[in-house]
C-alpha cells in the first residue's frame, strides 16, 4: 500500500465517522420532533376532552355560568402545576 492509498483511507474513514455523527444527530432531531408532536397532540386532545366533560357536567348540575367558568379556571390552574 503506497502513501497515497493510506492517506486516502484515513481521510475516507474520517469522513465516514463525520457522516455517521451527522446522521445520528439528524435522527435524534427527527425523533425528538416526533416525540414533541405526539405529546403535544395527545395533551391538546386530552385537555379539550377534559374541559368539555367538566363544562357539561357542571352546567347540567348547576346551570350556572359562573360555576362553569370557575371550574374551567380551576382545572387550567391545577393542570398547569
Secondary structure as UniProt FT lines:
FT   HELIX           3..62
FT   HELIX           65..80
//
